[in-house]
Every structure is written in structure tokens, then in C-alpha cells.
Amino acid sequence: MSADGEVYLVGAGPGDPRLITVKGLELLRQADVIVYDYLAGEELLKEVKKGAELIDVGKKGGCHKVKQDGINDIIVAKAKEGKKVVRLKGGDPFMFGRGGEEAEELRKHGVAVHVVPGVTSAIAAPALAGVPVTHRDHASFVTFVTGHESDSKEEDIIDWKGLAQLGGTIVILMGMGHLEKNMGSLIDGGLDPSTPVAVVHRGSTPAQRSAVGTASDIAARCREQNISSPAVVVVGSVARLKDVLGDLR
Ligand code: SAH
């Protein structure tokens, strides 16, 4: 029996393959097995060594080719075979990527696990579209929240009213499915309907596009401009800076 292998939860960055970290790329080149999903930058897969096993567990808008339990089983089994496994995840592994759950599962099975943080789309996509999520004149804090687009049956556990009253910048991931509803909840909770909102689709990739509007009209603008998931929604006066800064890609 070979010794147990190990698993690296590696952030692939937001899409531009050059936005993976140096450490992440080194590990990707050495790995025996790469378990990746839809948002993890296909270009990067060209970097793997000859003979490496590529496993696509493709998560797309909540429709998983392989369910989370299955993903956990695969990475545990491959590590137990003595393999060096890279679990390549879009953006940062611990930002709404269920990376935390995967790490827990690996620990539970006594498998060595490491994380290599990545450039999260939550900050990078707005940045590349000219929206800094904090700015001395606009927002000194930022809240990251899921719009739950993939889990429509789940009860809405986000306190939109609380968020509306909190101020600062609100960054919504997985926010396109319920954009109109969530903007409505923020407005009902007291958010000024004229609050600037920017939406950035596929930030950092050649397909990057964005829309700007207000909390009351952003959903309509996205519909008009055909801007859909995957996208990051930024609510707050920082979104106005896009007009000044323009595209920063
Ligand atoms: N761990 C990832 C997020 C996974 S959740 C990260 O840190 O980026 C998936 C959501 O991320 C998508 O629904 C979308 O809101 C956002 N997303 C991922 N890549 C994106 C990109 N290139 N541009 C805009 N949004 C992106």
C-alpha cells in the first residue's frame, strides 16, 4: 500500500488563467489528479503534467454534474490511493465555493489537506470593471452575500433588511437568478431605490461585460443588455466610480 496522498484546494482565480497564484500553478503542474469545476478556468488545464488524471465535476448554476458528496468521495479516494490531488476551484476556494466543507470532509477521513487561496471574483470582477469595493469617500466596509440563485427552494435566510440598513458596499454572488427579488427586498428594507448598482458578468475574461443602474432598475437593465450569470452584483455608491474609472482590465 502506498502512503496517503494529499489534497490541495487551489483557487483558480476569476477566469483569466494568469490570475491563478504562482503556488497554485506550481501545484497544478505537479498534480497526479485534478478535480475541477465549471468556473475554474479551462485554459489552466493545459498546464497539467502528462498522464495526469482530469476529473470534471462541473458545477454550473447549482446543477452539479457530480453532487457534493460525490466530489468529496472522489477526492478522499484519490488521496487514499496515494495521489497528489489538486481540487481546482473558481475564484477563492473558501468564498462560497464549499471549499470549507471539502476541507472538513478530508480532515474527517484523516487526509492531509492544504488551501491555496485564490483571487476571488467577488473583489476582482468589480475591480476589473472599474468598481473598487471599498473607497475612503464611499464605503469603509463590504459585505459578501449569496443571492441563492441555485437554491430557489431554500428559505431566504439572508437578512436583506438588516443589510439595507447596514450601509457599506454589498457584493452579491450567485445573484442573477433572484436579482429583481433581492433588490426589492433591499428597497423594502429601507435601501434608497436610487442607490447605484453595478453588475459584472464574467469578469477578467474576454467575455467580461457589465451594466450599471440603480437598485430599482438594474434588473431591467441586465435583461435589456442580456447580462446573466455568472456575475457579481455590487450595491452601493462605489458602483458610481465605474463612470469615472471605466474598464480597468
Ligand atoms: N469561489 C468563487 C465563487 C463561487 S460562487 C470565487 O471566489 O469567485 C459562483 C459565483 O461566483 C457566480 O454565481 C458569480 O456570482 C461569481 N463569479 C465567479 N466567477 C465570476 C466571474 N468571472 N465574473 C463574475 N462573477 C463570477
Residues whose N, C-alpha, C, O or C-beta is under 5 A from the ligand:
A	BS01	SAH	P14 G15 G90 G91 D92 P93 M95 F96 G97 T120 S121 A122 A125 I172 L173 M174 G175 V200 H201 R202 G203 P230 A231 V232
